[in-house]
Structure formats: structure tokens, C-alpha cells
Amino acid sequence: MRSLSAADPWYNKQNAPGDEPYWRGPIWINLNYLILSGLHHYSTLSGPARERAAAVYAELRENLVGNMLDEWKRTGYLWEQYDPESGRGRRTHPFNGWSSLVLLMLAEVY
């Protein structure tokens, strides 16, 4: 999930000339981990959002883990962030900080 909607006027806007946006646009594993945690929580509660939360949780988890695995196979690295269009790893590598949250996603530890 992108860190900012592509429709937002600040999406992919440079911070300064020649300085690409840092938090606006890319896929960040730490933010997506927090989203998964919330979706997982709401998928366990009774109520009108339970089924939708469970479906979005399953799809997002599969996409994140699958993309990170694909990039690991392609490059041999975990990355700091991932491109919102192609899914390719971007910026710092190897990045075993919050990108290692993928292990908690696999184990469903939130």
C-alpha cells in the first residue's frame, strides 16, 4: 500500500530540486505492518467490517510478502522501500531494519 495516494498533489513531488520524495509515495514495510495489524484486529471482531477487514488483510499480506520474496529472489536483498508501480526494491539495501517485519507478517504476530 502506498504511503500516499497517487491522486494527492504531494505524491511524488520533490522535497527540493533534485531531492526525490522520501515518505510520499513509496511502499514502506513498517507502515504496511501497522495497517496489517489493524486489519488483523478488526477481522477478529464481530461487526459489519469483519469480513471486509479479513479480505483486505489477506490480500495485502499476500501482496507484501510475495513482492518482498520476488525482490529477494531477483536481487538477494531486502530493501528500505518498494516502488509503488513496479514493486521493485528502492533506496538502501540490504535493509534489515523494519523490512525484517516481513517475518512477523509471515508468523502473523502483531
MMTF fields as JSON, N, C-alpha, C and O atoms, coordinates in Angstrom:
{
  "mmtfVersion": "1.0.0",
  "mmtfProducer": "UNKNOWN",
  "numBonds": 439,
  "numAtoms": 440,
  "numGroups": 110,
  "numChains": 1,
  "numModels": 1,
  "chainsPerModel": [1],
  "groupsPerChain": [110],
  "chainIdList": ["A"],
  "bondAtomList": [4, 2, 8, 6, 12, 10, 16, 14, 20, 18, 24, 22, 28, 26, 32, 30, 36, 34, 40, 38, 44, 42, 48, 46, 52, 50, 56, 54, 60, 58, 64, 62, 68, 66, 72, 70, 76, 74, 80, 78, 84, 82, 88, 86, 92, 90, 96, 94, 100, 98, 104, 102, 108, 106, 112, 110, 116, 114, 120, 118, 124, 122, 128, 126, 132, 130, 136, 134, 140, 138, 144, 142, 148, 146, 152, 150, 156, 154, 160, 158, 164, 162, 168, 166, 172, 170, 176, 174, 180, 178, 184, 182, 188, 186, 192, 190, 196, 194, 200, 198, 204, 202, 208, 206, 212, 210, 216, 214, 220, 218, 224, 222, 228, 226, 232, 230, 236, 234, 240, 238, 244, 242, 248, 246, 252, 250, 256, 254, 260, 258, 264, 262, 268, 266, 272, 270, 276, 274, 280, 278, 284, 282, 288, 286, 292, 290, 296, 294, 300, 298, 304, 302, 308, 306, 312, 310, 316, 314, 320, 318, 324, 322, 328, 326, 332, 330, 336, 334, 340, 338, 344, 342, 348, 346, 352, 350, 356, 354, 360, 358, 364, 362, 368, 366, 372, 370, 376, 374, 380, 378, 384, 382, 388, 386, 392, 390, 396, 394, 400, 398, 404, 402, 408, 406, 412, 410, 416, 414, 420, 418, 424, 422, 428, 426, 432, 430, 436, 434],
  "bondOrderList": [1, 1, 1, 1, 1, 1, 1, 1, 1, 1, 1, 1, 1, 1, 1, 1, 1, 1, 1, 1, 1, 1, 1, 1, 1, 1, 1, 1, 1, 1, 1, 1, 1, 1, 1, 1, 1, 1, 1, 1, 1, 1, 1, 1, 1, 1, 1, 1, 1, 1, 1, 1, 1, 1, 1, 1, 1, 1, 1, 1, 1, 1, 1, 1, 1, 1, 1, 1, 1, 1, 1, 1, 1, 1, 1, 1, 1, 1, 1, 1, 1, 1, 1, 1, 1, 1, 1, 1, 1, 1, 1, 1, 1, 1, 1, 1, 1, 1, 1, 1, 1, 1, 1, 1, 1, 1, 1, 1, 1],
  "groupList": [{"groupName": "MET", "atomNameList": ["N", "CA", "C", "O"], "elementList": ["N", "C", "C", "O"], "formalChargeList": [0, 0, 0, 0], "bondAtomList": [1, 0, 2, 1, 3, 2], "bondOrderList": [1, 1, 2], "singleLetterCode": "M", "chemCompType": "L-PEPTIDE LINKING"}, {"groupName": "ARG", "atomNameList": ["N", "CA", "C", "O"], "elementList": ["N", "C", "C", "O"], "formalChargeList": [0, 0, 0, 0], "bondAtomList": [1, 0, 2, 1, 3, 2], "bondOrderList": [1, 1, 2], "singleLetterCode": "R", "chemCompType": "L-PEPTIDE LINKING"}, {"groupName": "SER", "atomNameList": ["N", "CA", "C", "O"], "elementList": ["N", "C", "C", "O"], "formalChargeList": [0, 0, 0, 0], "bondAtomList": [1, 0, 2, 1, 3, 2], "bondOrderList": [1, 1, 2], "singleLetterCode": "S", "chemCompType": "L-PEPTIDE LINKING"}, {"groupName": "LEU", "atomNameList": ["N", "CA", "C", "O"], "elementList": ["N", "C", "C", "O"], "formalChargeList": [0, 0, 0, 0], "bondAtomList": [1, 0, 2, 1, 3, 2], "bondOrderList": [1, 1, 2], "singleLetterCode": "L", "chemCompType": "L-PEPTIDE LINKING"}, {"groupName": "ALA", "atomNameList": ["N", "CA", "C", "O"], "elementList": ["N", "C", "C", "O"], "formalChargeList": [0, 0, 0, 0], "bondAtomList": [1, 0, 2, 1, 3, 2], "bondOrderList": [1, 1, 2], "singleLetterCode": "A", "chemCompType": "L-PEPTIDE LINKING"}, {"groupName": "ASP", "atomNameList": ["N", "CA", "C", "O"], "elementList": ["N", "C", "C", "O"], "formalChargeList": [0, 0, 0, 0], "bondAtomList": [1, 0, 2, 1, 3, 2], "bondOrderList": [1, 1, 2], "singleLetterCode": "D", "chemCompType": "L-PEPTIDE LINKING"}, {"groupName": "PRO", "atomNameList": ["N", "CA", "C", "O"], "elementList": ["N", "C", "C", "O"], "formalChargeList": [0, 0, 0, 0], "bondAtomList": [1, 0, 2, 1, 3, 2], "bondOrderList": [1, 1, 2], "singleLetterCode": "P", "chemCompType": "L-PEPTIDE LINKING"}, {"groupName": "TRP", "atomNameList": ["N", "CA", "C", "O"], "elementList": ["N", "C", "C", "O"], "formalChargeList": [0, 0, 0, 0], "bondAtomList": [1, 0, 2, 1, 3, 2], "bondOrderList": [1, 1, 2], "singleLetterCode": "W", "chemCompType": "L-PEPTIDE LINKING"}, {"groupName": "TYR", "atomNameList": ["N", "CA", "C", "O"], "elementList": ["N", "C", "C", "O"], "formalChargeList": [0, 0, 0, 0], "bondAtomList": [1, 0, 2, 1, 3, 2], "bondOrderList": [1, 1, 2], "singleLetterCode": "Y", "chemCompType": "L-PEPTIDE LINKING"}, {"groupName": "ASN", "atomNameList": ["N", "CA", "C", "O"], "elementList": ["N", "C", "C", "O"], "formalChargeList": [0, 0, 0, 0], "bondAtomList": [1, 0, 2, 1, 3, 2], "bondOrderList": [1, 1, 2], "singleLetterCode": "N", "chemCompType": "L-PEPTIDE LINKING"}, {"groupName": "LYS", "atomNameList": ["N", "CA", "C", "O"], "elementList": ["N", "C", "C", "O"], "formalChargeList": [0, 0, 0, 0], "bondAtomList": [1, 0, 2, 1, 3, 2], "bondOrderList": [1, 1, 2], "singleLetterCode": "K", "chemCompType": "L-PEPTIDE LINKING"}, {"groupName": "GLN", "atomNameList": ["N", "CA", "C", "O"], "elementList": ["N", "C", "C", "O"], "formalChargeList": [0, 0, 0, 0], "bondAtomList": [1, 0, 2, 1, 3, 2], "bondOrderList": [1, 1, 2], "singleLetterCode": "Q", "chemCompType": "L-PEPTIDE LINKING"}, {"groupName": "GLY", "atomNameList": ["N", "CA", "C", "O"], "elementList": ["N", "C", "C", "O"], "formalChargeList": [0, 0, 0, 0], "bondAtomList": [1, 0, 2, 1, 3, 2], "bondOrderList": [1, 1, 2], "singleLetterCode": "G", "chemCompType": "PEPTIDE LINKING"}, {"groupName": "GLU", "atomNameList": ["N", "CA", "C", "O"], "elementList": ["N", "C", "C", "O"], "formalChargeList": [0, 0, 0, 0], "bondAtomList": [1, 0, 2, 1, 3, 2], "bondOrderList": [1, 1, 2], "singleLetterCode": "E", "chemCompType": "L-PEPTIDE LINKING"}, {"groupName": "ILE", "atomNameList": ["N", "CA", "C", "O"], "elementList": ["N", "C", "C", "O"], "formalChargeList": [0, 0, 0, 0], "bondAtomList": [1, 0, 2, 1, 3, 2], "bondOrderList": [1, 1, 2], "singleLetterCode": "I", "chemCompType": "L-PEPTIDE LINKING"}, {"groupName": "HIS", "atomNameList": ["N", "CA", "C", "O"], "elementList": ["N", "C", "C", "O"], "formalChargeList": [0, 0, 0, 0], "bondAtomList": [1, 0, 2, 1, 3, 2], "bondOrderList": [1, 1, 2], "singleLetterCode": "H", "chemCompType": "L-PEPTIDE LINKING"}, {"groupName": "THR", "atomNameList": ["N", "CA", "C", "O"], "elementList": ["N", "C", "C", "O"], "formalChargeList": [0, 0, 0, 0], "bondAtomList": [1, 0, 2, 1, 3, 2], "bondOrderList": [1, 1, 2], "singleLetterCode": "T", "chemCompType": "L-PEPTIDE LINKING"}, {"groupName": "VAL", "atomNameList": ["N", "CA", "C", "O"], "elementList": ["N", "C", "C", "O"], "formalChargeList": [0, 0, 0, 0], "bondAtomList": [1, 0, 2, 1, 3, 2], "bondOrderList": [1, 1, 2], "singleLetterCode": "V", "chemCompType": "L-PEPTIDE LINKING"}, {"groupName": "PHE", "atomNameList": ["N", "CA", "C", "O"], "elementList": ["N", "C", "C", "O"], "formalChargeList": [0, 0, 0, 0], "bondAtomList": [1, 0, 2, 1, 3, 2], "bondOrderList": [1, 1, 2], "singleLetterCode": "F", "chemCompType": "L-PEPTIDE LINKING"}],
  "groupTypeList": [0, 1, 2, 3, 2, 4, 4, 5, 6, 7, 8, 9, 10, 11, 9, 4, 6, 12, 5, 13, 6, 8, 7, 1, 12, 6, 14, 7, 14, 9, 3, 9, 8, 3, 14, 3, 2, 12, 3, 15, 15, 8, 2, 16, 3, 2, 12, 6, 4, 1, 13, 1, 4, 4, 4, 17, 8, 4, 13, 3, 1, 13, 9, 3, 17, 12, 9, 0, 3, 5, 13, 7, 10, 1, 16, 12, 8, 3, 7, 13, 11, 8, 5, 6, 13, 2, 12, 1, 12, 1, 1, 16, 15, 6, 18, 9, 12, 7, 2, 2, 3, 17, 3, 3, 0, 3, 4, 13, 17, 8],
  "groupIdList": [1, 2, 3, 4, 5, 6, 7, 8, 9, 10, 11, 12, 13, 14, 15, 16, 17, 18, 19, 20, 21, 22, 23, 24, 25, 26, 27, 28, 29, 30, 31, 32, 33, 34, 35, 36, 37, 38, 39, 40, 41, 42, 43, 44, 45, 46, 47, 48, 49, 50, 51, 52, 53, 54, 55, 56, 57, 58, 59, 60, 61, 62, 63, 64, 65, 66, 67, 68, 69, 70, 71, 72, 73, 74, 75, 76, 77, 78, 79, 80, 81, 82, 83, 84, 85, 86, 87, 88, 89, 90, 91, 92, 93, 94, 95, 96, 97, 98, 99, 100, 101, 102, 103, 104, 105, 106, 107, 108, 109, 110],
  "secStructList": [7, 5, 1, 1, 7, 6, 6, 1, 6, 6, 6, 6, 7, 7, 1, 5, 6, 6, 5, 7, 7, 1, 1, 1, 1, 1, 5, 7, 2, 2, 2, 2, 2, 2, 2, 2, 2, 2, 2, 2, 2, 2, 6, 6, 1, 7, 1, 6, 6, 2, 2, 2, 2, 2, 2, 2, 2, 2, 2, 2, 2, 2, 2, 2, 2, 2, 2, 2, 2, 2, 2, 2, 2, 2, 2, 1, 7, 7, 7, 1, 3, 3, 7, 6, 6, 6, 7, 7, 3, 3, 1, 1, 1, 1, 7, 7, 1, 4, 4, 4, 4, 2, 2, 2, 2, 2, 2, 6, 7, 7],
  "xCoordList": [0.847, 0.0, 0.9, 1.824, 0.625, 1.419, 1.312, 0.328, 2.339, 2.32, 1.472, 1.145, 1.114, 0.271, -0.426, 0.182, -1.678, -2.438, -1.791, -1.291, -1.801, -1.26, -2.061, -1.563, -3.293, -4.121, -3.779, -4.199, -3.033, -2.674, -1.689, -0.758, -1.872, -0.965, 0.485, 1.397, 0.709, 2.067, 2.722, 3.904, 1.966, 2.511, 3.672, 3.544, 4.784, 5.995, 6.53, 7.348, 6.085, 6.606, 7.963, 8.123, 8.934, 10.272, 10.255, 9.495, 11.108, 11.265, 11.885, 11.455, 12.875, 13.593, 14.112, 14.13, 14.531, 15.042, 16.124, 17.132, 15.893, 16.847, 16.747, 17.508, 15.831, 15.669, 14.323, 13.277, 14.366, 13.122, 12.357, 12.961, 11.042, 10.267, 10.701, 11.032, 10.695, 11.172, 9.996, 9.925, 9.09, 7.966, 6.7, 5.725, 6.681, 5.468, 5.47, 6.123, 4.756, 4.592, 5.092, 4.339, 6.337, 6.839, 6.082, 5.349, 6.279, 5.723, 6.726, 7.867, 6.292, 7.121, 6.603, 5.41, 7.483, 7.079, 6.585, 5.632, 7.205, 6.761, 5.335, 4.56, 4.97, 3.604, 2.611, 1.516, 2.992, 2.107, 1.947, 0.884, 2.979, 2.864, 1.804, 1.005, 1.806, 0.803, -0.605, -1.562, -0.726, -2.03, -2.489, -3.648, -1.576, -1.924, -2.358, -3.308, -1.669, -2.017, -3.456, -4.218, -3.817, -5.181, -6.215, -7.259, -5.933, -6.859, -7.03, -8.138, -5.926, -5.988, -6.877, -7.71, -6.693, -7.502, -8.994, -9.817, -9.329, -10.743, -11.349, -12.569, -10.532, -11.065, -11.466, -12.119, -11.077, -11.437, -12.63, -13.131, -13.094, -14.217, -15.52, -15.547, -16.585, -17.881, -18.304, -18.027, -18.966, -19.429, -19.438, -19.004, -19.936, -20.121, -18.814, -18.825, -17.706, -16.445, -15.581, -14.515, -16.032, -15.21, -14.782, -13.594, -15.724, -15.398, -14.528, -13.596, -14.825, -14.034, -12.607, -11.647, -12.469, -11.137, -10.339, -9.147, -10.994, -10.312, -9.861, -8.761, -10.697, -10.353, -9.209, -8.28, -9.271, -8.209, -6.904, -5.829, -7.009, -5.834, -5.152, -3.942, -5.916, -5.34, -4.691, -3.6, -5.344, -4.808, -3.539, -2.543, -3.571, -2.406, -1.22, -0.096, -1.467, -0.396, 0.238, 1.463, -0.592, -0.08, 0.733, 1.797, 0.24, 0.948, 2.284, 3.293, 2.297, 3.542, 4.589, 5.718, 4.202, 5.144, 5.601, 6.786, 4.67, 5.008, 5.962, 6.909, 5.718, 6.595, 7.986, 8.991, 8.041, 9.349, 10.119, 11.334, 9.428, 10.072, 10.568, 11.683, 9.748, 10.161, 11.414, 12.336, 11.442, 12.604, 13.824, 14.949, 13.608, 14.715, 15.317, 16.536, 14.446, 14.92, 15.638, 16.642, 15.12, 15.689, 17.028, 17.957, 17.125, 18.304, 19.147, 20.329, 18.535, 19.237, 19.197, 19.95, 18.317, 18.262, 16.837, 15.875, 16.735, 15.563, 15.868, 17.017, 14.861, 15.065, 14.398, 13.521, 14.833, 14.256, 12.805, 11.954, 12.531, 11.187, 11.025, 11.986, 9.778, 9.476, 8.682, 7.848, 8.959, 8.306, 6.813, 6.437, 5.948, 4.503, 3.942, 2.842, 4.676, 4.196, 4.736, 3.977, 6.029, 6.661, 6.895, 7.047, 6.923, 7.222, 8.708, 9.096, 9.53, 10.981, 11.525, 11.06, 12.526, 13.172, 13.861, 14.417, 13.814, 14.409, 15.238, 15.078, 16.115, 16.974, 17.924, 18.546, 18.04, 19.066, 18.849, 17.73, 19.927, 19.929, 21.32, 22.27, 21.52, 20.45, 19.871, 20.598, 18.59, 17.922, 17.175, 16.077, 17.775, 17.189, 16.578, 16.444, 16.206, 15.503, 14.047, 13.713, 13.187, 11.759, 11.365, 10.277, 12.204, 11.895, 11.88, 11.257, 12.57, 12.538, 11.187, 10.946, 10.303, 8.941, 8.208, 7.181, 8.727, 8.115, 8.052, 7.131, 9.01, 8.984, 7.789, 7.166, 7.463, 6.295, 5.002, 4.013, 5.011, 3.849, 3.61, 2.475, 4.687, 4.567, 4.023, 3.203, 4.487, 4.056, 2.736, 2.176, 2.253, 1.03, 1.141, 0.244, 2.269, 2.499, 2.338, 3.153, 1.279, 1.001, 0.867, 0.63],
  "yCoordList": [-1.156, 0.0, 1.229, 1.334, 2.148, 3.375, 4.173, 4.073, 4.961, 5.82, 7.063, 7.767, 7.341, 8.485, 8.177, 7.613, 8.54, 8.291, 8.954, 10.075, 8.259, 8.828, 10.044, 10.848, 10.191, 11.336, 12.583, 13.688, 12.409, 13.538, 14.45, 13.958, 15.776, 16.684, 16.6, 17.013, 16.079, 15.951, 14.623, 14.42, 13.716, 12.415, 12.591, 13.258, 12.007, 12.024, 13.417, 13.575, 14.433, 15.782, 15.863, 15.401, 16.445, 16.553, 17.379, 18.338, 16.989, 17.776, 19.13, 20.161, 19.111, 20.276, 19.878, 18.689, 20.827, 20.448, 19.369, 19.539, 18.261, 17.155, 16.222, 15.259, 16.486, 15.669, 14.956, 15.549, 13.661, 12.914, 12.807, 12.879, 12.637, 12.496, 11.244, 10.222, 11.338, 10.218, 9.413, 8.205, 10.049, 9.338, 9.394, 8.721, 10.162, 10.342, 9.468, 9.8, 8.369, 7.538, 6.116, 5.197, 5.882, 4.507, 3.6, 4.064, 2.319, 1.325, 1.129, 0.729, 1.415, 1.269, 0.08, -0.001, -0.832, -2.053, -1.753, -2.383, -0.813, -0.507, 0.031, -0.342, 0.894, 1.422, 0.33, 0.262, -0.514, -1.605, -2.636, -3.242, -2.839, -3.729, -3.204, -3.976, -1.894, -1.296, -1.432, -1.677, -1.275, -1.45, -2.898, -3.156, -3.846, -5.258, -5.559, -6.311, -4.98, -5.196, -4.749, -5.465, -3.571, -3.078, -3.932, -4.252, -4.299, -5.144, -6.507, -7.038, -7.062, -8.349, -8.234, -9.102, -7.173, -6.943, -6.86, -7.55, -6.014, -5.828, -7.053, -7.221, -7.898, -9.119, -10.153, -11.145, -9.924, -10.856, -10.384, -11.125, -9.167, -8.609, -8.814, -8.787, -9.016, -9.1, -7.699, -6.726, -7.612, -6.327, -6.279, -7.222, -5.173, -5.087, -5.042, -5.337, -4.686, -4.571, -5.827, -5.888, -6.813, -8.003, -8.703, -8.957, -9.011, -9.744, -8.929, -9.459, -7.646, -6.781, -6.644, -6.701, -6.463, -6.36, -7.634, -7.574, -8.785, -10.061, -10.204, -10.69, -9.787, -9.899, -8.955, -9.355, -7.717, -6.76, -7.192, -7.081, -7.684, -8.191, -9.295, -9.249, -10.274, -11.415, -10.961, -11.419, -10.079, -9.611, -8.782, -8.991, -7.848, -7.008, -7.837, -7.647, -8.747, -9.597, -10.419, -10.492, -11.035, -11.841, -10.992, -11.415, -9.802, -8.931, -8.457, -8.465, -8.047, -7.567, -8.665, -8.506, -9.772, -10.871, -11.407, -11.673, -11.56, -12.054, -11.13, -11.591, -9.83, -8.879, -8.871, -8.832, -8.906, -8.915, -10.191, -10.15, -11.301, -12.557, -12.481, -12.909, -11.94, -11.792, -10.927, -11.255, -9.827, -8.939, -9.593, -9.378, -10.389, -11.128, -12.101, -12.204, -12.805, -13.748, -13.022, -13.509, -11.859, -11.103, -10.457, -10.455, -9.902, -9.108, -9.694, -9.373, -10.555, -11.072, -10.136, -10.318, -9.124, -8.128, -7.844, -7.999, -7.422, -6.709, -5.233, -4.811, -4.454, -3.048, -2.144, -2.569, -0.885, 0.098, 0.397, 0.538, 0.492, 0.788, 0.12, -0.361, 0.106, -0.561, 0.391, 1.161, 0.323, 1.196, 0.885, -0.282, 1.91, 1.661, 1.174, 0.622, 1.37, 0.93, -0.45, -1.33, -0.632, -1.878, -2.88, -4.074, -2.403, -3.265, -3.5, -4.198, -2.941, -3.143, -2.449, -1.378, -3.085, -2.51, -1.204, -1.043, -0.264, 1.053, 1.463, 0.949, 2.394, 3.042, 2.046, 1.24, 2.091, 1.35, -0.156, -0.643, -0.877, -2.333, -2.772, -2.088, -3.806, -4.551, -3.738, -3.048, -3.827, -3.071, -4.057, -4.5, -4.388, -5.382, -4.752, -5.407, -3.475, -2.794, -3.209, -4.365, -2.263, -2.595, -3.522, -4.096, -3.686, -4.671, -6.087, -6.981, -6.29, -7.609, -7.892, -9.004, -6.889, -7.121, -8.156, -8.687, -8.445, -9.465, -10.802, -11.587, -11.066, -12.302, -12.334, -13.381, -11.196, -11.122, -11.228, -11.786, -10.692, -10.83, -12.298, -12.773, -13.01, -14.439, -15.212, -16.116, -14.853, -15.554, -15.004, -15.546, -13.935, -13.236, -12.838, -13.087, -12.215, -11.677, -10.172, -9.493, -9.646, -8.221, -7.64, -6.441],
  "zCoordList": [0.0, 0.0, 0.0, 0.807, -0.904, -0.993, 0.298, 1.032, 0.556, 1.731, 1.504, 2.459, 0.26, -0.079, -1.398, -2.307, -1.5, -2.712, -3.92, -3.827, -5.049, -6.282, -6.735, -7.523, -6.251, -6.598, -5.772, -6.114, -4.706, -3.844, -4.568, -5.204, -4.486, -5.188, -4.698, -5.415, -3.504, -2.973, -3.34, -3.062, -3.961, -4.342, -5.297, -6.324, -4.969, -5.788, -6.088, -6.994, -5.349, -5.518, -4.836, -3.706, -5.516, -4.952, -3.667, -3.539, -2.719, -1.493, -1.812, -1.296, -2.648, -3.153, -4.526, -4.847, -5.339, -6.664, -6.567, -5.881, -7.267, -7.278, -6.082, -5.988, -5.176, -3.964, -4.036, -3.773, -4.4, -4.565, -3.236, -2.166, -3.305, -2.076, -1.318, -1.92, -0.017, 0.782, 1.327, 1.105, 2.023, 2.639, 1.797, 2.129, 0.732, -0.051, -1.292, -2.281, -1.253, -2.432, -2.34, -2.66, -1.915, -1.909, -0.937, -0.064, -1.115, -0.196, 0.928, 0.695, 2.145, 3.339, 4.133, 4.426, 4.478, 5.162, 6.58, 7.039, 7.273, 8.634, 8.66, 9.542, 7.723, 7.677, 7.308, 7.868, 6.376, 5.977, 7.085, 7.217, 7.872, 9.03, 10.006, 10.536, 10.238, 11.13, 10.547, 11.28, 9.24, 8.587, 8.728, 9.051, 8.485, 8.647, 10.073, 10.292, 11.034, 12.435, 12.717, 13.367, 12.226, 12.417, 11.706, 12.275, 10.472, 9.723, 10.39, 10.464, 10.87, 11.562, 12.801, 13.059, 13.55, 14.756, 14.409, 15.01, 13.437, 13.096, 12.424, 12.437, 11.847, 11.239, 12.29, 11.967, 13.542, 14.624, 15.436, 16.281, 15.196, 15.952, 15.198, 13.968, 15.933, 15.254, 14.851, 15.551, 13.733, 13.246, 11.738, 11.076, 11.188, 9.736, 8.936, 7.74, 9.557, 8.819, 8.898, 8.286, 9.638, 9.874, 8.591, 8.391, 7.735, 6.509, 5.569, 4.963, 5.444, 4.562, 5.095, 4.327, 6.416, 7.026, 6.778, 6.477, 6.903, 6.687, 5.228, 4.963, 4.301, 2.883, 2.512, 1.811, 2.976, 2.675, 3.34, 2.75, 4.572, 5.285, 4.484, 4.264, 4.056, 3.326, 2.02, 1.679, 1.299, 0.022, 0.227, -0.466, 1.171, 1.421, 1.907, 1.443, 2.829, 3.362, 2.247, 2.144, 1.415, 0.308, -0.664, -1.116, -0.987, -1.923, -1.357, -2.061, -0.098, 0.51, 0.6, 0.135, 1.2, 1.382, 0.021, -0.179, -0.898, -2.231, -2.966, -3.602, -2.883, -3.559, -2.933, -3.643, -1.613, -0.95, -1.303, -1.497, -1.383, -1.771, -3.211, -3.508, -4.102, -5.501, -5.615, -6.362, -4.875, -4.916, -4.284, -4.735, -3.243, -2.634, -3.657, -3.789, -4.371, -5.384, -6.52, -7.039, -6.9, -8.016, -7.654, -8.461, -6.421, -6.072, -4.938, -4.809, -4.116, -2.951, -1.761, -0.804, -1.808, -0.738, -0.279, -1.03, 0.989, 1.477, 1.266, 1.399, 0.943, 0.611, 1.635, 2.387, 1.65, 2.569, 2.203, 3.081, 0.918, 0.426, -0.932, -1.533, -1.398, -2.666, -3.556, -3.08, -4.853, -5.814, -5.875, -5.979, -5.811, -5.801, -7.136, -7.178, -8.213, -9.526, -9.894, -10.301, -9.751, -10.197, -9.072, -9.328, -7.82, -6.687, -6.479, -5.542, -7.321, -7.201, -5.964, -5.574, -5.352, -4.196, -4.54, -5.626, -3.585, -3.805, -2.601, -1.494, -2.858, -1.864, -1.211, -1.903, 0.085, 0.81, 0.761, 0.921, 0.539, 0.636, 1.047, 0.667, 1.758, 2.413, 3.568, 4.283, 3.735, 4.792, 5.672, 5.338, 6.78, 7.671, 8.908, 9.941, 8.807, 9.888, 9.848, 10.106, 9.525, 9.528, 8.393, 8.43, 7.394, 6.353, 6.915, 6.343, 8.04, 8.673, 9.323, 9.792, 9.353, 9.841, 8.996, 9.418, 7.812, 6.974, 7.716, 7.49, 8.59, 9.372, 10.315, 10.491, 10.922, 11.784, 10.975, 11.451, 9.754, 8.871, 8.548, 8.573, 8.245, 7.936, 9.121, 8.959, 10.325, 11.544, 12.09, 13.043, 11.485, 11.934, 13.414, 14.22, 13.73, 15.074, 14.977, 14.352, 15.599, 15.543, 16.933, 17.081]
}
